[in-house]
Amino acid sequence: MEKKACPCVVSCADILAIAARDSVVDVSAKYSLDEKLVVSPSNASISWQLQLGGPSWKVRLERRDSTTVSRTAANTSIRRPTSNLSALISSFSAQGLSLKHIVALTDQELFNGNSADSLVKGYADDISVFVKDFARATIKMGNISALTGSAGQIRINCRKVN
């Protein structure tokens, strides 16, 4: 979907959410624009195609873009690549995500002789459980602080506030 085709209709946040989903699913799959259903982790309609190794899920649309940018918030809210398991758990927990969500979204630190090892092994033993949990965790993470309704704006240019 190109921003030029739908100015002030499709938010940058929606484009990013769709791109995140499409980056892991079968690129030949066809999606329609009737994906306006609000999907929560508990009632997610999940299907998957393993051609590219990842699941598909309905993306919650009608998000809006932020009118502010905070480098400080980004630096404190987004995990660092050097984070150990304790820091990962703390960072994800602050956003309402559990250890199960962290493991489903994966990091090499998670299989390192610690409390996450059993979840990692469980996913390795049953890919279908991993696929479902990955989709649910991605949906939950995508809904963190999502702006909807009259909050925020739909940016004309994703690089800057209108």
N, C-alpha and C positions, 0 to 999 in steps of 0.2 A: 504494500500500500504506500503510495507516494503522498507526502504532505502537500504537494502542489495541487493534487487532485481534490483534496478535501480540506482547504484552509478553514480554520476555526471550527471544524467539525470533529476531527480526530486529534486527540491529544498526543503529545510526545510520550506521555506515560503509557497510553494504550499501545502505541507503536512499539515501545520498548518491551512491554509485556508479551505482545504477540511475537516479537522477534526472539525473546527468550524461549518461548514455547517451541517455535519453529526451528530453533537452533539445535534441538535435540530429537526432533521427530522426523519421520519420513517426509522429505521435501516434496514428494510427488502427491502427498495427501491433499485433498481439496477441502478448504474451510469456507464457510459462508459467513456473511456479516450479521447473521441472526444470533450471534453469541452474546446477547445482552443479558443473559441470565446471570444472576449473582450466584457465584459458586463459592461455597465455604468448604473447608477441609472435611467436615463431617458429612456433606452430601455431594461431594464432587463426583461428577460423571466422568469416569476415567476409561479411556481406551488406550491401547498402546500398539505400536508397531516397532518391531525390533530391527528393522533394516538399518537404522542409524543408532540403534542401541537405546533409544529413549521412549518414554511414554508421551501421550498427547493428553491434553485436558482442555476444557472449555475455559477461555480467558474472560475474566470479568472486564467488561468494557465500560465506557462512559466515565473514565477517570479524568481528572483534571490535573494540570501542571501547577507546580508551586510558583508563587510570585516572589519568592525569596531564595537565596542561596546562602548556605553557611559552610564554609570550609572547615570551621572548627567542629561543627556537628558531624560532618562527613568523616573527619579524622578521628572523632571519638566514637562514632556509631558503627563504623565499618571496620571489620576485623583486619588486622594486619597479617600479611603472609607469614610472618614469623611467630604468630600466636601459638602458645602451647594449649593443651586441652583445657586447662583451667580457665585461661583467657577466652577461649572459644565458647565454653559453656557460659561464662559470665556475659559475654557480648550477645550471644544468641538469646539467653534467658531474659535479658533486658528488653528484648523485642517480642517476648512471649513464645519463643521457640524452645523445644525440649531437646534433650540429648538425641532422641530418636530422629528429630528433624535434622539436627546437625549431621548425624551419620548418613542419613538418606541423601543429603546435599553434598557429602564427602570431602575429606581432606586427609592427606597422608599422616597427619599427626594423630588421627583417630585410631589407627591400628598400630599401637606402639606399646603394648603391654599394659594397657590401662582399662578403665571401666567401660570404654566403648568397644572393646575387642569382641565381646559376645554379639553385639548388634552387627558389626562388620562381618563376622563369620556367618551369622544368620542370613544376611543378604547374599553372601557368596554362595550359600547352600540353596537358596530359593530366590531366583531372580524375579519371579512374579511378585513376591512380597516387596522387594526393593523397588520395582517399577511403580507399584501402587503408592508406596510411602514417599518416593521421590516426587511424584505428581502432587500428592497432598501437601508435602512440605513446601514445594515451590508455590503452590496456590496460597498457602498460609503466609509465606514470606512476601509474596506479591501484594497481599492485602494489608501489610503493615503501613499504617498512616496514609492509606490511599485517600486522596482528595476526591470528593464527589459533590454533586449538587451545585451550589453556588460558591463553594470553596475553591480557591485557586483560579486558574484561567486555562484556556486552550491557546497555547503559544502559536504564533504565526511562524516563528523561527525557533527551533528547539534549542538553539545555542544561547538564547537570551529571553528575558522577560519582555512581554509586549510593552 
